[in-house]
């Protein structure tokens, strides 16, 4: 089975300028995702998708391919993962007649991963042809969304979520509410056919990869980076 790892790393970033190659533990941030992808024997190819020449050189120095630069129109603040991955897969198909079976999405800003985590995610979809994708999640820790609200056009509160057997979940004890999960961004896997044909990064049949909260981080601000620097020495993760 052909399994492609993709590390999307555009050059622009407002919250943390140059974040994809900012130093973490003595190595550029993007290198953690590249090394994690290269560590798995199940992954057959590793590509970094970037619009930036400097990031491209850093990625190649850590072992990733950068067969072409991403178009600038797909490296904007509002560019979606779906657009980026469709363009990448379409270009690979056109230029190389290459179409992987599975695509593993490694976000540079979520660098805390283990080999077991990667291989479990791949096997969840590899061994089940009905599954469209796998998405990493962890249990919601700060606030159960059944206790969240929206303000409607009349300036009044509407509950974000409702339950068929509980008309007021927002007034319920936390332990009586369903367990909820938040997507972590740590690791996602999808069939290339789902991305190209359904124009979706997930499709409809999505398997969860439940990870521990300690691996959940999104480095988008300097505060996140400082926290990652503290945590990295305490976690048994794949490092450059």
C-alpha positions as CSV (number, residue, x, y, z in Angstrom):
1,X,0.0,0.0,0.0
2,X,1.3,3.4,-1.0
3,X,1.1,5.8,2.0
4,X,2.1,9.4,1.6
5,X,2.9,11.7,4.5
6,X,2.3,15.4,3.8
7,X,3.7,18.2,6.0
8,X,2.0,21.5,5.0
9,X,4.3,24.4,6.0
10,X,3.6,27.8,4.4
11,X,5.9,30.7,4.9
12,X,3.4,33.3,6.3
13,X,2.2,33.4,9.9
14,X,0.8,36.3,11.9
15,X,0.6,34.8,15.4
16,X,4.2,33.5,15.4
17,X,6.2,34.8,12.5
18,X,8.3,32.1,10.7
19,X,6.6,29.5,13.0
20,X,7.2,26.5,10.9
21,X,11.0,26.8,11.2
22,X,11.2,28.4,14.6
23,X,13.5,26.6,16.9
24,X,12.1,24.0,19.4
25,X,14.6,22.0,21.4
26,X,17.4,23.0,19.0
27,X,15.6,22.0,15.8
28,X,13.2,23.8,13.4
29,X,9.5,23.0,14.2
30,X,8.9,21.4,10.8
31,X,11.6,18.8,11.4
32,X,9.6,17.1,14.2
33,X,6.8,16.2,11.7
34,X,9.3,15.1,9.0
35,X,11.2,12.9,11.4
36,X,7.9,11.4,12.8
37,X,6.8,10.5,9.2
38,X,10.2,9.0,8.3
39,X,10.2,7.0,11.5
40,X,7.2,4.9,10.5
41,X,7.9,1.9,8.3
42,X,4.3,2.0,7.0
43,X,4.8,5.4,5.3
44,X,6.4,5.1,1.9
45,X,6.9,8.8,0.9
46,X,7.3,12.1,2.8
47,X,6.6,15.5,1.2
48,X,6.6,19.0,2.6
49,X,4.2,21.3,0.9
50,X,5.5,24.9,1.1
51,X,5.5,28.1,-0.8
52,X,8.8,29.2,0.9
53,X,12.3,28.5,-0.5
54,X,13.9,28.7,3.0
55,X,11.4,26.2,4.5
56,X,11.9,24.0,1.5
57,X,15.6,23.8,2.1
58,X,15.2,23.1,5.8
59,X,12.6,20.4,5.0
60,X,15.0,18.7,2.5
61,X,17.9,18.8,4.9
62,X,15.8,16.7,7.3
63,X,14.9,14.2,4.7
64,X,11.6,15.3,3.2
65,X,10.9,15.8,-0.5
66,X,9.8,19.1,-1.9
67,X,9.1,18.2,-5.5
68,X,7.6,21.7,-6.3
69,X,6.6,24.8,-4.4
70,X,3.0,25.4,-3.5
71,X,1.2,28.1,-5.5
72,X,1.0,31.5,-3.6
73,X,-2.7,31.5,-4.0
74,X,-2.8,28.4,-1.7
75,X,-0.5,29.9,0.9
76,X,-2.8,32.6,2.2
77,X,-4.3,33.0,5.7
78,X,-7.7,31.7,4.3
79,X,-6.3,28.8,2.3
80,X,-7.9,25.5,3.4
81,X,-6.3,22.1,4.0
82,X,-8.7,20.7,1.4
83,X,-7.5,23.1,-1.3
84,X,-3.9,22.5,-0.5
85,X,-4.1,18.7,-0.5
86,X,-6.3,18.6,-3.7
87,X,-3.7,20.7,-5.5
88,X,-0.8,18.6,-4.2
89,X,-2.4,15.3,-5.1
90,X,-3.6,16.5,-8.5
91,X,-0.1,17.9,-9.4
92,X,1.6,14.6,-8.3
93,X,-0.9,12.7,-10.5
94,X,-0.4,14.9,-13.4
95,X,3.4,15.2,-13.2
96,X,4.3,11.7,-11.9
97,X,1.2,9.6,-12.4
98,X,1.5,9.1,-8.7
99,X,-1.6,8.5,-6.5
100,X,-1.1,7.2,-3.0
101,X,-3.7,5.0,-1.3
102,X,-3.6,6.9,2.0
103,X,-2.5,10.4,2.9
104,X,-1.2,11.1,6.4
105,X,-1.4,14.7,7.5
106,X,1.3,15.9,9.9
107,X,0.8,19.5,11.1
108,X,4.2,21.1,12.1
109,X,2.4,23.1,14.8
110,X,1.4,19.9,16.6
111,X,4.8,18.1,17.0
112,X,4.1,15.8,20.0
113,X,3.8,12.3,18.5
114,X,4.8,8.7,19.2
115,X,5.5,5.9,16.7
116,X,2.7,3.9,18.3
117,X,0.3,6.7,17.7
118,X,1.2,7.0,14.0
119,X,1.0,3.3,13.3
120,X,-2.3,2.9,15.2
121,X,-3.9,5.7,13.1
122,X,-2.7,4.1,9.8
123,X,-3.9,0.7,10.8
124,X,-7.3,2.0,11.8
125,X,-8.0,2.8,8.2
126,X,-5.6,0.4,6.4
127,X,-7.4,-2.6,7.8
128,X,-11.0,-1.3,7.2
129,X,-12.0,-0.4,3.6
130,X,-15.2,1.3,4.8
131,X,-13.4,4.0,6.8
132,X,-12.8,7.3,5.0
133,X,-10.4,8.9,7.4
134,X,-8.9,8.9,10.9
135,X,-8.8,12.0,13.0
136,X,-6.8,12.5,16.3
137,X,-8.9,13.7,19.2
138,X,-8.7,14.0,22.9
139,X,-11.3,14.4,25.7
140,X,-12.5,17.9,26.1
141,X,-11.0,19.1,29.3
142,X,-11.8,22.8,29.8
143,X,-15.6,23.0,29.2
144,X,-18.1,20.5,28.0
145,X,-19.7,22.0,24.9
146,X,-23.2,21.1,26.2
147,X,-22.6,24.0,28.6
148,X,-21.8,26.4,25.8
149,X,-24.0,29.1,24.3
150,X,-24.4,31.3,21.2
151,X,-26.0,34.8,21.2
152,X,-28.8,35.0,18.6
153,X,-29.8,38.0,16.5
154,X,-32.1,39.2,19.2
155,X,-29.3,39.4,21.7
156,X,-30.5,36.4,23.7
157,X,-28.7,33.2,24.6
158,X,-29.3,29.9,22.6
159,X,-27.7,26.7,23.8
160,X,-25.0,25.5,21.4
161,X,-26.1,21.9,21.7
162,X,-29.2,20.0,22.8
163,X,-30.0,16.4,23.9
164,X,-33.1,14.5,22.9
165,X,-33.5,13.1,26.4
166,X,-32.3,16.2,28.3
167,X,-34.0,19.5,27.4
168,X,-31.6,21.5,29.6
169,X,-28.1,20.0,29.4
170,X,-26.6,23.3,30.4
171,X,-28.2,22.9,33.8
172,X,-27.0,19.3,34.2
173,X,-24.1,18.0,36.3
174,X,-21.0,17.6,34.2
175,X,-20.7,13.9,35.0
176,X,-24.2,13.3,33.6
177,X,-23.3,14.8,30.2
178,X,-21.9,12.8,27.2
179,X,-18.1,12.7,27.0
180,X,-17.0,15.0,24.2
181,X,-13.8,15.2,22.2
182,X,-11.9,18.0,20.5
183,X,-9.8,17.4,17.4
184,X,-6.1,17.8,18.3
185,X,-4.4,18.3,15.0
186,X,-1.7,15.8,16.0
187,X,-2.3,13.3,13.2
188,X,-4.9,12.7,10.6
189,X,-5.2,10.0,7.8
190,X,-7.4,10.0,4.8
191,X,-7.9,8.1,1.6
192,X,-6.6,10.1,-1.4
193,X,-9.8,9.1,-3.2
194,X,-11.8,10.9,-0.5
195,X,-9.8,14.1,-0.9
196,X,-9.8,14.1,-4.7
197,X,-13.3,12.8,-5.4
198,X,-15.3,13.9,-2.4
199,X,-13.3,17.2,-2.0
200,X,-13.1,16.5,1.7
201,X,-10.3,15.9,4.2
202,X,-12.5,13.5,6.2
203,X,-15.4,12.1,4.2
204,X,-18.3,10.8,6.3
205,X,-16.9,7.7,8.0
206,X,-14.3,9.0,10.5
207,X,-12.5,6.8,13.0
208,X,-11.1,8.4,16.1
209,X,-7.5,8.2,17.3
210,X,-7.9,9.1,20.9
211,X,-4.7,10.6,22.3
212,X,-3.8,11.7,25.8
213,X,-4.2,15.4,26.6
214,X,-0.5,15.8,27.2
215,X,0.2,15.4,23.5
216,X,-2.3,18.1,22.5
217,X,-0.6,21.3,21.5
218,X,-1.0,23.9,18.8
219,X,2.0,26.1,18.5
220,X,0.6,29.3,17.1
221,X,1.9,31.9,19.6
222,X,5.1,32.5,21.5
223,X,3.3,31.3,24.7
224,X,2.6,27.9,23.0
225,X,6.2,27.7,22.0
226,X,7.5,28.4,25.5
227,X,5.1,25.8,26.9
228,X,6.4,23.3,24.3
229,X,10.0,23.9,25.3
230,X,9.1,23.0,28.9
231,X,7.1,19.9,28.0
232,X,9.4,18.5,25.3
233,X,11.9,17.1,27.9
234,X,9.1,15.4,29.8
235,X,7.5,13.5,26.8
236,X,8.7,10.4,25.1
237,X,8.0,11.6,21.5
238,X,9.7,11.4,18.2
239,X,12.4,14.0,18.0
240,X,15.0,15.0,15.4
